[in-house]
């Protein structure tokens, strides 16, 4: 039988936001009194939470809040046609398009020429797009096959007999590309450096072109499911630069910090930004508040989303402001004086004891686990009868496994915040990060990681929609490496060009639904299809889906 939790509720003046409660639900049982401890000698310790409270003789009913309908702006999932099979390379090129590759190749060549003119003694052969794909193939390969140093991949010792890198390019060429790799225009970089110390200085200019391309692609080709999460991600570095941060509770202590909005179910990185420190545009409500508001694009996402977060971000102010925009939230909470006080739990409180109160639309709940847990939520009621398994010592001193009550907010938080671990583990397991003294190159490798992992998640989601068995992560990367290497050896000209053709003998026969219009939720029929891609596409002056399709899929030889 489900254990009965110990409840205690308190009531407070409601905030300005109107409460969203259901008055038809059944009231919670009257709680038993909380355990009290004998008073100890010495100076009384001040509790962190000290609002002016009135404990009612009968608690407020534990009611289910009325939740807004989930109404996303686009259908959740991949924003791609599901009746087509995409190769790992095609998915990867959604995040690293030909336009981005051309920019990197052009800026790398300019940087190499600049260094040669400055007297650096090395031989430079201009980098081509095909050769850059070979370079990326080796970078991803080095995430799969680990060696102590880059030189080991080309070492002649039998124990380092890696024949694959040697078949792609020489060590000297690989290192020459790595040394001269540049993401932004060197001339713009020089002009920007002259502005250091002024408001016109852009700290992220060196990574801006690839940063914006990858970020735009992440948002464009996937729409999150209802449960989303926000968290920090650390990119390891020992560089001496102001962007570096320290986080004690992360596996990577020192590094560049990114704030990330991800899908809870699959770990897809939908939005992110690099933390630069305090800015003049800060709201004054804290870095956590500003980060969440920057990551959430209400106009693109839609309403009814459920956002999960840790105690760095959680605050009643944030949750109420999110509620005004149709976004629900749940997160762990710090014990600070500005919060309403939920009746205290002591070290002698029974495992699974629950204390809760409601302030307008917000629920505050305490739960006794191995330690005290404090949550805030605009999604949940305090208790729905859920339980978790814990090992507890009985009165006879014997440890036994038993079921204890758990608040709904705690259970869902544990479930949906797992997307953080999934996203980070997919990146870290085969990460392509190389040691470098240049901070912008560290971001180049991390952006490649995001592109590879997000393309793998798209592959999984598309396979699920098509009832197919997806490749595992390792095999997906192996296939991607092979395809990138072939792209590096292939001629830049396509073997088959894309031309518009008619399905029937005239425009009135054989019409099909345009795949681009279908993605927008419109079923518009067209008589035209692409001769190479084999998909129906509108091709009229007011709606040129043929051009949009091929720009999105980076087929430039039209």
Secondary structure, DSSP 8 states (H G I E B T S, - for coil): ----------B----SS---B-TTS---------------SSS----S-----B--SS------B-----EESS-SEESS-TTS---HHHHHHHHS-HHHHHHHHHHHHHHHHHHHHTT---------HHHHHHHHHHHHHHHHS--SSGGGGG--SGGG--HHHHHH--HHHHHHHHHH--SS-HHHHHHHHTTTTSTT--TTGGGHHHHHHHHHHHHHSEE--SEEEEEEEEEE-----TTEEE-TTSSS-EEEEEEEEEETTT--EEEEEE-----TT--SS-HHHHHHHHH--HHHHEE--EEEE-TTT--HHHHHHHHHTT-EEEEE----TTS-------TTS-TT-EEEEEETTEEEEEEESSSEEEEEESS--S-SS-EEEEEEE-TTS-EEEEEEE--HHHHHHHHHTHHHHHHHHHHHHT------S-HHHHHHHHHHHHHHHHHHHHHHHHHHHTT-----HHHHHHHHHHHHHHHHHS-SS-SS---EEESSSSTTSS-EE-HHHHHTT---EESEEETTT--B---BTTB-HHHHHHHHTT----
